[in-house]
Amino acid sequence: STDEVYYCDEIVVVPPPIELPLDFELSGADYLREVFGGGSALVAADPVHTGNNALQFNRPVGAEWWSGGVIDLDTAVDATTGSFSMELYSTVALAYVELKFEQVADSNQTIISTTHGGSGWETLTFDTSSGTITGTPSAVTTVIFTPRVTSDGSHTQSTDEVYYCDEIVVVPPPIQLPLDFELSCADYLIEGLG
């Protein structure tokens, strides 16, 4: 006798595959293969937006200036053309933020970098046309990220550094399973049935 309203979220394959877009919201997902250079990382609460998760990357004093993290993808992506974007939170300006896409089996890779202004959350765009492409990385399965204050290690780190990254996506992002409706740059089209 009354209208009924239902909500659904996290329609997933079990276990959930690690693939772009990455928004770090799937419980039980093992996002990181490794962290290198003395850093550490974990999925943690967004420092600004309540209820959102992000990948927290910690670079303590004494860690290498080039430290970062490695994410293995279950679904390959083409890194020969187009763009990628990533949300990055930092309170210090970063002269070099790198995304590296690798085809591990044959060493084909794309390295793309950009900068961050240090103003909290910023959407960074990584365009393959401005990157360095080795071989033909058309089916990459590894994403490596490194936020750096300088590109050459000339920065002297005096305090622990903490960064958050979220929403690593192909631009524009494909709409695919798992669906959790968390990507701000995605165009979710919902049509009523019946």
N, CA, C and O atoms as a DFTB+ gen file, in Angstrom:
776 C
 N C O
     1  1       0.810      -1.207       0.000
     2  2       0.000       0.000       0.000
     3  2       0.848       1.263       0.000
     4  3       0.329       2.364      -0.187
     5  1       2.167       1.105       0.212
     6  2       3.063       2.258       0.170
     7  2       4.227       1.947      -0.766
     8  3       4.509       0.786      -1.061
     9  1       4.904       3.013      -1.233
    10  2       6.096       2.831      -2.060
    11  2       7.184       2.147      -1.244
    12  3       7.313       2.384      -0.043
    13  1       7.957       1.305      -1.898
    14  2       9.069       0.640      -1.237
    15  2      10.383       1.162      -1.806
    16  3      10.504       1.349      -3.017
    17  1      11.367       1.398      -0.944
    18  2      12.678       1.901      -1.348
    19  2      13.734       0.932      -0.845
    20  3      13.721       0.541       0.322
    21  1      14.646       0.546      -1.726
    22  2      15.723      -0.363      -1.359
    23  2      17.059       0.260      -1.757
    24  3      17.119       1.064      -2.688
    25  1      18.124      -0.109      -1.054
    26  2      19.470       0.349      -1.357
    27  2      20.363      -0.873      -1.556
    28  3      20.238      -1.859      -0.830
    29  1      21.266      -0.809      -2.539
    30  2      22.233      -1.889      -2.697
    31  2      23.616      -1.272      -2.875
    32  3      23.757      -0.146      -3.353
    33  1      24.619      -2.029      -2.484
    34  2      25.994      -1.541      -2.558
    35  2      26.924      -2.751      -2.597
    36  3      26.534      -3.845      -2.190
    37  1      28.140      -2.564      -3.081
    38  2      29.177      -3.576      -3.121
    39  2      28.704      -4.896      -3.725
    40  3      28.715      -5.937      -3.067
    41  1      28.289      -4.834      -4.991
    42  2      27.991      -6.037      -5.759
    43  2      29.331      -6.555      -6.263
    44  3      29.931      -5.944      -7.148
    45  1      29.812      -7.665      -5.722
    46  2      31.190      -8.067      -5.963
    47  2      31.306      -9.529      -6.370
    48  3      30.419     -10.345      -6.118
    49  1      32.422      -9.828      -7.004
    50  2      32.870     -11.198      -7.205
    51  2      33.689     -11.549      -5.967
    52  3      34.436     -10.702      -5.479
    53  1      33.574     -12.772      -5.442
    54  2      34.290     -13.144      -4.223
    55  2      35.391     -14.132      -4.577
    56  3      35.096     -15.136      -5.224
    57  1      36.665     -13.902      -4.184
    58  2      37.129     -12.675      -3.553
    59  2      37.151     -11.532      -4.569
    60  3      37.250     -11.769      -5.773
    61  1      37.059     -10.287      -4.080
    62  2      36.988      -9.158      -5.024
    63  2      38.290      -9.000      -5.800
    64  3      39.368      -9.027      -5.206
    65  1      38.207      -8.834      -7.124
    66  2      39.422      -8.630      -7.913
    67  2      39.997      -7.236      -7.677
    68  3      39.263      -6.285      -7.411
    69  1      41.306      -7.132      -7.777
    70  2      41.983      -5.839      -7.674
    71  2      42.139      -5.326      -9.104
    72  3      42.886      -5.901      -9.895
    73  1      41.438      -4.252      -9.433
    74  2      41.462      -3.709     -10.785
    75  2      41.112      -2.232     -10.759
    76  3      40.539      -1.723      -9.796
    77  1      41.473      -1.556     -11.850
    78  2      41.088      -0.152     -11.970
    79  2      39.622      -0.096     -12.358
    80  3      39.186      -0.886     -13.196
    81  1      38.845       0.814     -11.778
    82  2      39.265       1.842     -10.824
    83  2      39.483       1.276      -9.418
    84  3      38.786       0.358      -8.985
    85  1      40.472       1.849      -8.716
    86  2      40.788       1.457      -7.342
    87  2      40.284       2.541      -6.402
    88  3      40.687       3.699      -6.510
    89  1      39.395       2.164      -5.470
    90  2      38.934       3.164      -4.488
    91  2      39.088       2.688      -3.051
    92  3      38.662       3.388      -2.132
    93  1      39.684       1.515      -2.827
    94  2      40.056       1.034      -1.501
    95  2      38.875       0.893      -0.548
    96  3      39.019       1.070       0.662
    97  1      37.700       0.572      -1.103
    98  2      36.490       0.443      -0.286
    99  2      36.055      -1.002      -0.061
   100  3      35.174      -1.250       0.762
   101  1      36.648      -1.959      -0.767
   102  2      36.187      -3.343      -0.657
   103  2      36.799      -4.035       0.556
   104  3      38.017      -4.189       0.643
   105  1      35.951      -4.448       1.485
   106  2      36.455      -5.160       2.655
   107  2      36.964      -6.525       2.213
   108  3      36.351      -7.188       1.375
   109  1      38.082      -6.934       2.780
   110  2      38.664      -8.228       2.448
   111  2      39.583      -8.213       1.253
   112  3      40.191      -9.238       0.945
   113  1      39.711      -7.093       0.565
   114  2      40.596      -7.026      -0.603
   115  2      42.037      -6.812      -0.152
   116  3      42.294      -6.026       0.761
   117  1      42.971      -7.504      -0.785
   118  2      44.394      -7.370      -0.476
   119  2      45.014      -6.485      -1.552
   120  3      45.433      -6.971      -2.602
   121  1      45.069      -5.184      -1.281
   122  2      45.455      -4.224      -2.310
   123  2      46.960      -4.187      -2.604
   124  3      47.349      -4.012      -3.758
   125  1      47.797      -4.346      -1.602
   126  2      49.233      -4.127      -1.783
   127  2      50.020      -5.427      -1.880
   128  3      49.836      -6.338      -1.073
   129  1      50.904      -5.502      -2.881
   130  2      51.847      -6.621      -2.922
   131  2      53.035      -6.330      -2.027
   132  3      53.484      -7.200      -1.281
   133  1      53.548      -5.102      -2.099
   134  2      54.691      -4.741      -1.266
   135  2      54.808      -3.226      -1.155
   136  3      54.247      -2.473      -1.951
   137  1      55.562      -2.808      -0.136
   138  2      55.965      -1.417       0.034
   139  2      57.485      -1.441       0.083
   140  3      58.071      -2.282       0.764
   141  1      58.123      -0.529      -0.630
   142  2      59.583      -0.574      -0.734
   143  2      60.221       0.713      -0.213
   144  3      59.552       1.737      -0.075
   145  1      61.510       0.648       0.072
   146  2      62.271       1.822       0.499
   147  2      62.039       2.248       1.936
   148  3      62.339       3.388       2.290
   149  1      61.514       1.367       2.770
   150  2      61.342       1.704       4.186
   151  2      60.033       2.357       4.547
   152  3      59.842       2.756       5.696
   153  1      59.117       2.478       3.591
   154  2      57.795       3.027       3.892
   155  2      56.860       1.941       4.390
   156  3      57.236       0.773       4.483
   157  1      55.637       2.340       4.708
   158  2      54.591       1.386       5.068
   159  2      53.273       1.923       4.540
   160  3      53.138       3.117       4.276
   161  1      52.305       1.034       4.388
   162  2      51.015       1.464       3.847
   163  2      49.912       0.564       4.376
   164  3      50.144      -0.602       4.695
   165  1      48.706       1.119       4.466
   166  2      47.533       0.376       4.879
   167  2      46.293       1.118       4.430
   168  3      46.338       2.326       4.199
   169  1      45.185       0.404       4.305
   170  2      43.908       1.052       4.023
   171  2      43.426       1.662       5.335
   172  3      43.350       0.977       6.354
   173  1      43.100       2.959       5.305
   174  2      42.745       3.685       6.522
   175  2      41.628       4.678       6.235
   176  3      41.266       4.902       5.081
   177  1      41.092       5.265       7.284
   178  2      40.036       6.264       7.143
   179  2      40.576       7.513       6.453
   180  3      41.681       7.965       6.755
   181  1      39.812       8.056       5.546
   182  2      40.119       9.316       4.865
   183  2      40.316      10.405       5.935
   184  3      39.501      10.509       6.851
   185  1      41.378      11.215       5.837
   186  2      41.617      12.247       6.852
   187  2      40.628      13.413       6.797
   188  3      40.609      14.243       7.706
   189  1      39.810      13.490       5.750
   190  2      38.884      14.620       5.587
   191  2      37.434      14.156       5.522
   192  3      36.578      14.697       6.222
   193  1      37.153      13.158       4.686
   194  2      35.782      12.759       4.394
   195  2      35.369      11.542       5.229
   196  3      35.858      10.434       5.009
   197  1      34.484      11.757       6.167
   198  2      34.006      10.694       7.043
   199  2      33.351       9.584       6.231
   200  3      32.561       9.851       5.325
   201  1      33.679       8.346       6.558
   202  2      33.067       7.207       5.900
   203  2      33.787       6.747       4.646
   204  3      33.401       5.737       4.058
   205  1      34.816       7.455       4.224
   206  2      35.574       7.073       3.036
   207  2      36.892       6.440       3.463
   208  3      37.492       6.857       4.453
   209  1      37.342       5.433       2.717
   210  2      38.658       4.839       2.936
   211  2      39.615       5.296       1.856
   212  3      39.208       5.658       0.752
   213  1      40.904       5.274       2.194
   214  2      41.959       5.603       1.243
   215  2      43.186       4.782       1.609
   216  3      43.255       4.205       2.694
   217  1      44.146       4.734       0.706
   218  2      45.401       4.060       0.994
   219  2      46.332       5.054       1.668
   220  3      46.736       6.043       1.057
   221  1      46.672       4.795       2.921
   222  2      47.584       5.659       3.670
   223  2      49.008       5.176       3.456
   224  3      49.316       4.011       3.710
   225  1      49.880       6.066       2.990
   226  2      51.289       5.734       2.779
   227  2      52.119       6.536       3.770
   228  3      52.004       7.759       3.850
   229  1      52.956       5.831       4.525
   230  2      53.785       6.459       5.567
   231  2      55.254       6.374       5.183
   232  3      55.766       5.298       4.874
   233  1      55.931       7.525       5.205
   234  2      57.378       7.561       4.977
   235  2      58.016       8.129       6.254
   236  3      58.085       9.346       6.422
   237  1      58.480       7.255       7.148
   238  2      59.094       7.745       8.384
   239  2      60.473       8.346       8.123
   240  3      61.089       8.073       7.093
   241  1      60.950       9.157       9.051
   242  2      62.315       9.673       8.954
   243  2      63.257       8.479       8.862
   244  3      63.149       7.535       9.645
   245  1      64.162       8.520       7.922
   246  2      65.095       7.414       7.719
   247  2      64.737       6.529       6.543
   248  3      65.575       5.764       6.066
   249  1      63.494       6.621       6.065
   250  2      63.103       5.853       4.880
   251  2      63.708       6.506       3.638
   252  3      64.082       7.678       3.665
   253  1      63.798       5.753       2.572
   254  2      64.340       6.288       1.322
   255  2      63.391       7.327       0.729
   256  3      62.173       7.190       0.839
   257  1      63.946       8.364       0.102
   258  2      63.139       9.428      -0.491
   259  2      62.288       8.921      -1.655
   260  3      61.295       9.548      -2.025
   261  1      62.683       7.780      -2.231
   262  2      61.975       7.206      -3.374
   263  2      61.034       6.077      -2.966
   264  3      60.531       5.361      -3.831
   265  1      60.784       5.902      -1.671
   266  2      59.939       4.798      -1.215
   267  2      58.528       4.925      -1.784
   268  3      58.060       6.021      -2.090
   269  1      57.861       3.774      -1.917
   270  2      56.526       3.763      -2.496
   271  2      55.868       2.414      -2.311
   272  3      56.301       1.614      -1.481
   273  1      54.820       2.158      -3.081
   274  2      54.066       0.919      -2.947
   275  2      53.772       0.277      -4.284
   276  3      53.781       0.938      -5.323
   277  1      53.508      -1.037      -4.248
   278  2      53.251      -1.826      -5.450
   279  2      51.882      -2.492      -5.324
   280  3      51.598      -3.165      -4.333
   281  1      51.051      -2.297      -6.324
   282  2      49.727      -2.914      -6.386
   283  2      49.668      -3.808      -7.618
   284  3      49.931      -3.356      -8.733
   285  1      49.322      -5.079      -7.413
   286  2      49.133      -5.991      -8.538
   287  2      47.667      -5.993      -8.940
   288  3      46.781      -6.110      -8.093
   289  1      47.419      -5.864     -10.228
   290  2      46.052      -5.869     -10.754
   291  2      45.677      -7.256     -11.249
   292  3      46.493      -7.950     -11.855
   293  1      44.441      -7.655     -10.988
   294  2      43.930      -8.921     -11.504
   295  2      43.443      -8.788     -12.947
   296  3      43.348      -9.779     -13.670
   297  1      43.136      -7.556     -13.358
   298  2      42.686      -7.282     -14.724
   299  2      43.666      -6.305     -15.363
   300  3      43.872      -5.208     -14.844
   301  1      44.267      -6.689     -16.476
   302  2      45.273      -5.853     -17.137
   303  2      44.647      -4.596     -17.736
   304  3      43.474      -4.590     -18.110
   305  1      45.451      -3.527     -17.821
   306  2      45.026      -2.285     -18.458
   307  2      46.059      -1.877     -19.502
   308  3      47.218      -2.285     -19.437
   309  1      45.628      -1.079     -20.450
   310  2      46.503      -0.573     -21.506
   311  2      47.112       0.751     -21.052
   312  3      46.388       1.714     -20.797
   313  1      48.441       0.802     -20.950
   314  2      49.120       2.031     -20.540
   315  2      49.930       2.630     -21.680
   316  3      50.907       3.341     -21.444
   317  1      49.526       2.343     -22.923
   318  2      50.241       2.904     -24.077
   319  2      49.671       4.249     -24.509
   320  3      50.385       5.059     -25.101
   321  1      48.390       4.501     -24.222
   322  2      47.746       5.760     -24.602
   323  2      46.771       6.170     -23.515
   324  3      46.482       5.401     -22.599
   325  1      46.264       7.403     -23.627
   326  2      45.237       7.870     -22.705
   327  2      45.792       8.442     -21.420
   328  3      46.976       8.762     -21.318
   329  1      44.902       8.566     -20.432
   330  2      45.267       9.183     -19.162
   331  2      44.746       8.372     -17.986
   332  3      43.830       7.560     -18.113
   333  1      45.359       8.620     -16.852
   334  2      44.941       8.053     -15.579
   335  2      44.830       9.209     -14.595
   336  3      45.483      10.239     -14.763
   337  1      44.007       9.038     -13.574
   338  2      43.960      10.053     -12.521
   339  2      44.029       9.373     -11.171
   340  3      43.718       8.190     -11.032
   341  1      44.448      10.155     -10.167
   342  2      44.547       9.659      -8.805
   343  2      44.260      10.823      -7.870
   344  3      44.740      11.937      -8.082
   345  1      43.475      10.555      -6.838
   346  2      43.282      11.530      -5.771
   347  2      44.437      11.355      -4.793
   348  3      44.712      10.237      -4.356
   349  1      45.113      12.440      -4.447
   350  2      46.227      12.364      -3.503
   351  2      46.076      13.449      -2.454
   352  3      45.814      14.610      -2.770
   353  1      46.248      13.051      -1.193
   354  2      46.184      13.998      -0.068
   355  2      47.592      14.215       0.459
   356  3      48.293      13.268       0.815
   357  1      47.993      15.481       0.503
   358  2      49.288      15.853       1.074
   359  2      49.183      17.271       1.619
   360  3      48.505      18.121       1.043
   361  1      49.859      17.514       2.732
   362  2      49.893      18.872       3.293
   363  2      51.223      19.550       2.992
   364  3      51.467      20.668       3.447
   365  1      52.088      18.877       2.225
   366  2      53.332      19.489       1.753
   367  2      53.364      19.395       0.231
   368  3      52.853      18.436      -0.347
   369  1      53.956      20.375      -0.405
   370  2      54.055      20.365      -1.863
   371  2      54.976      19.234      -2.311
   372  3      56.011      18.976      -1.696
   373  1      54.585      18.574      -3.378
   374  2      55.364      17.466      -3.925
   375  2      55.775      17.810      -5.347
   376  3      54.925      18.045      -6.206
   377  1      57.071      17.839      -5.592
   378  2      57.577      18.189      -6.918
   379  2      57.520      17.018      -7.879
   380  3      57.697      17.191      -9.085
   381  1      57.270      15.811      -7.346
   382  2      57.297      14.631      -8.207
   383  2      56.402      13.547      -7.615
   384  3      56.711      12.990      -6.561
   385  1      55.301      13.249      -8.287
   386  2      54.431      12.138      -7.912
   387  2      54.402      11.202      -9.117
   388  3      53.978      11.588     -10.207
   389  1      54.854       9.974      -8.907
   390  2      55.009       9.046     -10.026
   391  2      54.007       7.907      -9.962
   392  3      53.770       7.324      -8.904
   393  1      53.420       7.599     -11.126
   394  2      52.705       6.348     -11.341
   395  2      53.487       5.589     -12.407
   396  3      53.801       6.124     -13.470
   397  1      53.788       4.348     -12.102
   398  2      54.514       3.500     -13.043
   399  2      53.667       2.261     -13.297
   400  3      53.221       1.599     -12.359
   401  1      53.450       1.955     -14.557
   402  2      52.658       0.796     -14.955
   403  2      53.589      -0.211     -15.615
   404  3      54.289       0.122     -16.572
   405  1      53.602      -1.445     -15.109
   406  2      54.538      -2.445     -15.616
   407  2      53.834      -3.703     -16.116
   408  3      52.850      -4.169     -15.542
   409  1      54.376      -4.228     -17.203
   410  2      54.062      -5.569     -17.682
   411  2      55.232      -6.417     -17.223
   412  3      56.240      -6.513     -17.923
   413  1      55.113      -7.022     -16.077
   414  2      56.253      -7.649     -15.415
   415  2      56.915      -8.722     -16.265
   416  3      58.140      -8.846     -16.252
   417  1      56.132      -9.499     -17.002
   418  2      56.688     -10.624     -17.762
   419  2      57.703     -10.197     -18.817
   420  3      58.635     -10.946     -19.109
   421  1      57.538      -9.004     -19.394
   422  2      58.419      -8.629     -20.494
   423  2      59.044      -7.239     -20.358
   424  3      59.582      -6.703     -21.327
   425  1      58.975      -6.659     -19.165
   426  2      59.620      -5.370     -18.850
   427  2      59.062      -4.183     -19.628
   428  3      59.676      -3.117     -19.611
   429  1      57.923      -4.321     -20.310
   430  2      57.287      -3.163     -20.926
   431  2      56.697      -2.299     -19.815
   432  3      56.100      -2.822     -18.875
   433  1      56.862      -0.978     -19.917
   434  2      56.402      -0.119     -18.839
   435  2      56.116       1.296     -19.306
   436  3      56.595       1.739     -20.350
   437  1      55.314       1.998     -18.498
   438  2      55.046       3.424     -18.696
   439  2      55.284       4.123     -17.367
   440  3      54.755       3.703     -16.338
   441  1      56.081       5.191     -17.386
   442  2      56.333       5.995     -16.187
   443  2      55.795       7.390     -16.450
   444  3      56.183       8.043     -17.419
   445  1      54.888       7.850     -15.572
   446  2      54.267       9.166     -15.729
   447  2      54.374       9.896     -14.399
   448  3      54.180       9.293     -13.344
   449  1      54.678      11.181     -14.438
   450  2      54.773      11.946     -13.195
   451  2      54.031      13.275     -13.309
   452  3      53.776      13.777     -14.404
   453  1      53.700      13.820     -12.160
   454  2      53.077      15.131     -12.068
   455  2      53.447      15.734     -10.720
   456  3      54.315      15.204     -10.027
   457  1      52.809      16.827     -10.340
   458  2      53.129      17.507      -9.083
   459  2      51.879      17.647      -8.222
   460  3      50.761      17.419      -8.683
   461  1      52.087      18.025      -6.964
   462  2      50.995      18.243      -6.014
   463  2      51.292      19.538      -5.260
   464  3      52.428      19.768      -4.847
   465  1      50.285      20.378      -5.080
   466  2      50.477      21.688      -4.466
   467  2      50.528      21.717      -2.952
   468  3      50.840      22.756      -2.371
   469  1      50.229      20.596      -2.293
   470  2      50.278      20.554      -0.835
   471  2      49.042      21.099      -0.153
   472  3      49.099      21.486       1.014
   473  1      47.909      21.137      -0.872
   474  2      46.694      21.765      -0.335
   475  2      45.654      20.751       0.149
   476  3      44.464      21.065       0.169
   477  1      46.074      19.546       0.538
   478  2      45.117      18.528       0.949
   479  2      44.799      17.618      -0.220
   480  3      45.702      17.201      -0.946
   481  1      43.506      17.299      -0.414
   482  2      43.121      16.437      -1.535
   483  2      43.219      17.194      -2.851
   484  3      42.678      18.292      -2.986
   485  1      43.907      16.610      -3.816
   486  2      43.988      17.143      -5.170
   487  2      43.805      15.988      -6.154
   488  3      44.243      14.866      -5.899
   489  1      43.157      16.273      -7.271
   490  2      43.027      15.289      -8.338
   491  2      44.201      15.460      -9.285
   492  3      44.350      16.505      -9.918
   493  1      45.030      14.436      -9.382
   494  2      46.205      14.489     -10.247
   495  2      45.923      13.695     -11.519
   496  3      45.348      12.607     -11.471
   497  1      46.336      14.253     -12.657
   498  2      46.150      13.583     -13.943
   499  2      47.511      13.168     -14.493
   500  3      48.461      13.950     -14.504
   501  1      47.579      11.925     -14.946
   502  2      48.800      11.350     -15.506
   503  2      48.519      10.987     -16.964
   504  3      47.800      10.028     -17.244
   505  1      49.091      11.757     -17.888
   506  2      48.848      11.582     -19.314
   507  2      50.003      10.785     -19.923
   508  3      51.160      11.192     -19.819
   509  1      49.695       9.657     -20.554
   510  2      50.756       8.824     -21.125
   511  2      51.579       9.559     -22.185
   512  3      52.739       9.217     -22.415
   513  1      50.984      10.567     -22.830
   514  2      51.738      11.302     -23.865
   515  2      52.881      12.114     -23.276
   516  3      53.798      12.497     -24.002
   517  1      52.846      12.386     -21.962
   518  2      53.938      13.129     -21.332
   519  2      54.843      12.213     -20.512
   520  3      55.747      12.684     -19.821
   521  1      54.599      10.902     -20.590
   522  2      55.401       9.945     -19.836
   523  2      56.494       9.313     -20.683
   524  3      56.700       9.676     -21.841
   525  1      57.185       8.362     -20.078
   526  2      58.223       7.592     -20.758
   527  2      57.716       6.176     -20.934
   528  3      57.442       5.487     -19.951
   529  1      57.586       5.733     -22.179
   530  2      57.067       4.406     -22.477
   531  2      58.200       3.538     -23.016
   532  3      58.897       3.913     -23.958
   533  1      58.369       2.369     -22.397
   534  2      59.369       1.402     -22.846
   535  2      58.632       0.182     -23.383
   536  3      57.834      -0.428     -22.671
   537  1      58.894      -0.171     -24.628
   538  2      58.217      -1.303     -25.232
   539  2      56.765      -0.980     -25.528
   540  3      56.438       0.147     -25.901
   541  1      55.890      -1.968     -25.362
   542  2      54.459      -1.809     -25.629
   543  2      53.666      -2.316     -24.420
   544  3      53.200      -3.456     -24.418
   545  1      53.512      -1.475     -23.393
   546  2      52.806      -1.911     -22.181
   547  2      51.283      -1.868     -22.349
   548  3      50.597      -1.050     -21.735
   549  1      50.772      -2.769     -23.196
   550  2      49.343      -2.756     -23.504
   551  2      48.524      -3.658     -22.586
   552  3      47.296      -3.673     -22.669
   553  1      49.186      -4.405     -21.718
   554  2      48.476      -5.294     -20.788
   555  2      49.194      -5.295     -19.437
   556  3      49.652      -6.336     -18.965
   557  1      49.285      -4.108     -18.824
   558  2      50.019      -3.993     -17.562
   559  2      49.195      -4.557     -16.406
   560  3      47.969      -4.449     -16.384
   561  1      49.892      -5.155     -15.454
   562  2      49.225      -5.729     -14.291
   563  2      49.841      -5.251     -12.974
   564  3      49.496      -5.760     -11.907
   565  1      50.737      -4.291     -13.043
   566  2      51.358      -3.757     -11.835
   567  2      51.331      -2.237     -11.874
   568  3      51.683      -1.621     -12.880
   569  1      50.907      -1.638     -10.758
   570  2      50.914      -0.184     -10.600
   571  2      51.832       0.147      -9.423
   572  3      51.677      -0.406      -8.334
   573  1      52.784       1.048      -9.646
   574  2      53.713       1.462      -8.600
   575  2      53.536       2.967      -8.397
   576  3      53.527       3.728      -9.364
   577  1      53.395       3.395      -7.138
   578  2      53.231       4.817      -6.856
   579  2      54.320       5.294      -5.909
   580  3      54.697       4.590      -4.972
   581  1      54.826       6.513      -6.166
   582  2      55.820       7.123      -5.295
   583  2      55.578       8.629      -5.195
   584  3      55.842       9.358      -6.152
   585  1      55.076       9.111      -4.042
   586  2      54.976      10.557      -3.821
   587  2      56.312      11.071      -3.268
   588  3      56.814      10.559      -2.267
   589  1      56.878      12.078      -3.923
   590  2      58.201      12.581      -3.511
   591  2      58.177      14.106      -3.370
   592  3      57.558      14.806      -4.171
   593  1      58.850      14.597      -2.355
   594  2      58.957      16.045      -2.165
   595  2      59.812      16.640      -3.278
   596  3      59.514      17.724      -3.781
   597  1      60.875      15.935      -3.663
   598  2      61.706      16.355      -4.799
   599  2      61.896      15.161      -5.728
   600  3      61.679      14.015      -5.333
   601  1      62.297      15.432      -6.945
   602  2      62.489      14.340      -7.908
   603  2      63.867      13.710      -7.806
   604  3      64.106      12.644      -8.375
   605  1      64.782      14.363      -7.082
   606  2      66.172      13.906      -7.086
   607  2      66.738      13.568      -5.706
   608  3      67.931      13.290      -5.583
   609  1      65.899      13.588      -4.669
   610  2      66.378      13.247      -3.333
   611  2      67.077      14.374      -2.603
   612  3      67.694      14.136      -1.565
   613  1      67.000      15.593      -3.111
   614  2      67.687      16.715      -2.474
   615  2      66.972      17.232      -1.228
   616  3      67.520      18.059      -0.500
   617  1      65.765      16.757      -0.980
   618  2      64.991      17.162       0.200
   619  2      65.521      16.437       1.437
   620  3      65.723      15.224       1.401
   621  1      65.750      17.173       2.535
   622  2      66.150      16.570       3.798
   623  2      64.904      16.384       4.653
   624  3      64.289      17.360       5.084
   625  1      64.534      15.142       4.894
   626  2      63.321      14.840       5.642
   627  2      63.586      14.952       7.138
   628  3      64.464      14.269       7.666
   629  1      62.823      15.820       7.834
   630  2      63.018      16.010       9.274
   631  2      61.853      15.485      10.102
   632  3      61.976      15.333      11.318
   633  1      60.722      15.205       9.454
   634  2      59.561      14.649      10.157
   635  2      58.971      13.515       9.320
   636  3      59.212      13.416       8.117
   637  1      58.195      12.668       9.986
   638  2      57.512      11.596       9.258
   639  2      56.539      12.205       8.257
   640  3      55.887      13.208       8.551
   641  1      56.442      11.606       7.084
   642  2      55.528      12.080       6.044
   643  2      54.385      11.076       5.892
   644  3      54.610       9.866       5.880
   645  1      53.153      11.588       5.777
   646  2      51.973      10.739       5.609
   647  2      51.181      11.263       4.421
   648  3      50.861      12.450       4.350
   649  1      50.867      10.366       3.487
   650  2      50.092      10.697       2.300
   651  2      48.915       9.729       2.193
   652  3      48.961       8.623       2.732
   653  1      47.874      10.149       1.502
   654  2      46.733       9.278       1.233
   655  2      46.467       9.309      -0.268
   656  3      46.499      10.374      -0.884
   657  1      46.205       8.149      -0.854
   658  2      45.801       8.137      -2.253
   659  2      44.499       7.364      -2.388
   660  3      44.203       6.468      -1.597
   661  1      43.731       7.726      -3.400
   662  2      42.413       7.149      -3.610
   663  2      42.041       7.307      -5.080
   664  3      42.631       8.115      -5.798
   665  1      41.072       6.540      -5.510
   666  2      40.489       6.665      -6.846
   667  2      41.533       6.712      -7.959
   668  3      41.615       7.689      -8.703
   669  1      42.323       5.655      -8.067
   670  2      43.239       5.507      -9.195
   671  2      42.409       4.938     -10.339
   672  3      41.927       3.808     -10.257
   673  1      42.242       5.714     -11.402
   674  2      41.296       5.334     -12.452
   675  2      41.844       5.631     -13.844
   676  3      42.708       6.490     -14.022
   677  1      41.319       4.900     -14.825
   678  2      41.486       5.256     -16.226
   679  2      40.532       6.417     -16.476
   680  3      39.414       6.407     -15.963
   681  1      40.945       7.413     -17.251
   682  2      40.091       8.567     -17.516
   683  2      39.525       8.466     -18.919
   684  3      40.301       8.381     -19.871
   685  1      38.190       8.471     -19.099
   686  2      37.172       8.344     -18.058
   687  2      37.101       6.906     -17.565
   688  3      37.416       5.980     -18.313
   689  1      36.682       6.705     -16.291
   690  2      36.685       5.346     -15.747
   691  2      35.573       4.488     -16.336
   692  3      34.469       4.977     -16.574
   693  1      35.864       3.198     -16.574
   694  2      34.800       2.303     -17.035
   695  2      33.867       1.952     -15.873
   696  3      34.302       1.910     -14.722
   697  1      32.616       1.705     -16.161
   698  2      31.670       1.250     -15.149
   699  2      31.659      -0.270     -15.205
   700  3      31.241      -0.859     -16.202
   701  1      32.120      -0.901     -14.135
   702  2      32.273      -2.353     -14.125
   703  2      32.137      -2.876     -12.706
   704  3      32.184      -2.112     -11.742
   705  1      31.966      -4.197     -12.588
   706  2      31.937      -4.829     -11.274
   707  2      33.347      -4.851     -10.704
   708  3      34.300      -5.042     -11.460
   709  1      33.516      -4.664      -9.398
   710  2      32.465      -4.449      -8.403
   711  2      31.969      -2.998      -8.419
   712  3      32.751      -2.072      -8.635
   713  1      30.664      -2.808      -8.188
   714  2      30.055      -1.478      -8.151
   715  2      29.858      -1.053      -6.708
   716  3      29.159      -1.730      -5.954
   717  1      30.462       0.059      -6.315
   718  2      30.196       0.587      -4.977
   719  2      29.851       2.079      -4.990
   720  3      29.672       2.683      -3.932
   721  1      29.758       2.677      -6.189
   722  2      29.266       4.046      -6.372
   723  2      30.100       5.079      -5.601
   724  3      29.560       6.064      -5.097
   725  1      31.419       4.850      -5.510
   726  2      32.293       5.729      -4.740
   727  2      33.148       6.649      -5.609
   728  3      33.727       7.598      -5.081
   729  1      33.254       6.412      -6.920
   730  2      34.142       7.206      -7.760
   731  2      33.472       8.511      -8.180
   732  3      32.467       8.507      -8.890
   733  1      34.042       9.624      -7.732
   734  2      33.423      10.919      -8.009
   735  2      33.499      11.294      -9.487
   736  3      32.695      12.097      -9.961
   737  1      34.463      10.717     -10.225
   738  2      34.623      11.088     -11.633
   739  2      33.885      10.143     -12.578
   740  3      33.972      10.299     -13.796
   741  1      33.167       9.171     -12.038
   742  2      32.452       8.216     -12.885
   743  2      31.049       8.718     -13.208
   744  3      30.435       9.441     -12.422
   745  1      30.552       8.322     -14.381
   746  2      29.195       8.687     -14.793
   747  2      28.314       7.455     -14.650
   748  3      28.186       6.657     -15.579
   749  1      27.700       7.305     -13.461
   750  2      26.801       6.172     -13.211
   751  2      25.427       6.520     -13.772
   752  3      24.805       7.484     -13.326
   753  1      24.954       5.756     -14.733
   754  2      23.633       5.992     -15.313
   755  2      22.698       4.949     -14.763
   756  3      22.885       3.753     -14.986
   757  1      21.690       5.398     -14.043
   758  2      20.731       4.482     -13.459
   759  2      19.369       4.747     -14.098
   760  3      18.870       5.872     -14.076
   761  1      18.783       3.712     -14.659
   762  2      17.446       3.839     -15.266
   763  2      16.455       3.040     -14.456
   764  3      16.732       1.913     -14.045
   765  1      15.303       3.627     -14.232
   766  2      14.258       2.922     -13.508
   767  2      13.674       1.793     -14.347
   768  3      13.585       1.907     -15.570
   769  1      13.286       0.731     -13.712
   770  2      12.687      -0.414     -14.385
   771  2      11.225      -0.528     -13.967
   772  3      10.887      -0.299     -12.806
   773  1      10.382      -0.874     -14.891
   774  2       8.982      -1.157     -14.573
   775  2       8.133       0.012     -14.383
   776  3       6.940      -0.128     -14.113
